[in-house]
Amino acid sequence: MPEAEETKNLIAQFQNYQQQLQSILIQKESMKIQNLEIERALEELNSTNQKNAYKITGQIMVNKPVEELKKELNETKENIDVRIKSLEKNEERLNSKLKDLQAKLKEVIK
């Protein structure tokens, strides 16, 4: 009977790690999309001869200097890059745990 309980616990842990991994993958994909949008915005700002551009803030558009917008976008991009790296580390850690649990489950089920 203890083996059945251990198996249930291992399966529950495995499912929990799978859900965490799925959440991380969704977050990572969202961050990558944000990064692409920022890169496109930076390309546009780099190709313009304008001194000012508009930034959407909430329900309004604000006129700001292009250089200030570039700085803001680059800072946001750096923050997103750090977040992606953190998510990737968590993804690797969870994948490792899932492999370990999978091996344990195979042993218990045999």
C-alpha angles and dihedrals in degrees: 000000000000089000091057091051091048090050091051090050092048092049091048090049091048092051091047091053091047090054091048090049092050090051091050092049091052092049092047092051090049091051091049091052090050089050091053091050091051092049090052091048091049091050090053092047091048092051097048126095091203120115093210135035136179126259122196110230114178107304097346140064117231125203109228137167112271092233091054090050091049090051092049093048093048091050091049090048091052091051091050091049090054090048092050091051090050091050090049091053090050089047091053091047093050093046089053092050091048091052091049092049091046090055091048091049092051090053093047094046095050 
